[in-house]
Amino acid sequence: MIPILIKKTSPYFFVLALGISTGCTNSAAKEKTADTKKQLTATKVTDTTKITAPYVEQIDSDTAEYHTFFVVIVDTSMSYTQLQTRMYALSDTCKIAVDTMERFYNANKNLIALPDNYDDDIYAGDYYPRRFPSNTLSLEYLNLYKKTTEKMIALVAGIYQQEKSADSALASIRNLAKDAFVVKSDIYVGCLH
């Protein structure tokens, strides 16, 4: 097994992959096909779904460590409360589901975090990033998707594998979010343990 170095920093874990680790599983199950390509699959998320089962369109990649996705950003702010209010209003108006991934804003830590008593001890009380394709609303740290201020929060309206899908999602909310945009991002989808 080749080691993976994980450095715990605020607001979330930065991962430096030094190689491919055998036996390491992603948050979604990996399956090998006959031609040894990997796929990630899971079930659709809801507001109460645990982070171990995000809805993932099938990802077919030779490396499956990083994947290029298109992230629809409705708005950004340093204020979690402001974006949370806007997220639920947009959800009500557009009938788009919210997926908190069981995270909330921990004012004492100034962090979007899982509960301190969360089942997974590694991420309990810390930020766990949204990394896989889904068409739900959530609040994330923008620097996961693009270079920006460390604590800048983004109201994400979906992560898509295809740019065309992201553009369609953007068009559907454009009349309610004139400053919304799409970010092309290489997102780490490998093991975070």
PERAZI-V869256 format. One record per backbone hydrogen bond with DSSP energy under -1.0 kcal/mol. CO is the residue of the C=O (numbers start at 0). NH is the residue of the N-H. E is the energy in kcal/mol with one decimal. If there is no record, write none. Layout:
CO | NH | E
CO | NH | E
This chain:
4 | 15 | -1.9
6 | 13 | -1.6
13 | 6 | -1.6
15 | 4 | -1.3
20 | 23 | -1.0
28 | 40 | -1.3
30 | 38 | -1.2
32 | 35 | -2.2
36 | 32 | -1.8
37 | 60 | -1.3
38 | 30 | -1.3
40 | 28 | -1.1
45 | 48 | -1.5
49 | 52 | -1.9
60 | 37 | -1.3
64 | 188 | -3.2
64 | 189 | -1.1
66 | 186 | -2.8
68 | 184 | -2.9
69 | 159 | -2.5
70 | 182 | -2.7
71 | 156 | -3.1
72 | 180 | -2.4
74 | 154 | -3.0
76 | 152 | -2.6
78 | 82 | -1.8
79 | 83 | -2.8
80 | 84 | -2.2
81 | 85 | -1.9
82 | 86 | -2.6
83 | 87 | -2.3
84 | 88 | -1.8
85 | 89 | -2.5
86 | 90 | -2.3
87 | 91 | -2.2
88 | 92 | -2.4
89 | 93 | -2.9
90 | 94 | -1.4
96 | 136 | -2.9
99 | 102 | -2.2
103 | 112 | -3.1
105 | 109 | -1.2
105 | 110 | -1.7
110 | 105 | -3.3
112 | 103 | -2.3
114 | 117 | -1.7
114 | 124 | -1.2
119 | 123 | -1.5
122 | 125 | -2.4
125 | 113 | -2.4
133 | 158 | -2.7
136 | 98 | -2.9
137 | 155 | -2.7
139 | 153 | -3.6
140 | 143 | -1.7
141 | 144 | -2.0
141 | 145 | -1.8
148 | 151 | -1.5
151 | 141 | -2.4
152 | 76 | -2.2
153 | 139 | -2.3
154 | 73 | -3.4
155 | 137 | -1.9
157 | 71 | -2.8
158 | 133 | -1.4
159 | 69 | -3.1
161 | 165 | -1.8
162 | 166 | -2.7
163 | 167 | -2.1
164 | 168 | -2.2
165 | 169 | -2.6
166 | 170 | -2.4
167 | 171 | -1.7
172 | 175 | -1.5
172 | 176 | -1.5
176 | 179 | -1.7
180 | 72 | -3.2
182 | 70 | -3.0
184 | 68 | -2.9
186 | 66 | -2.1
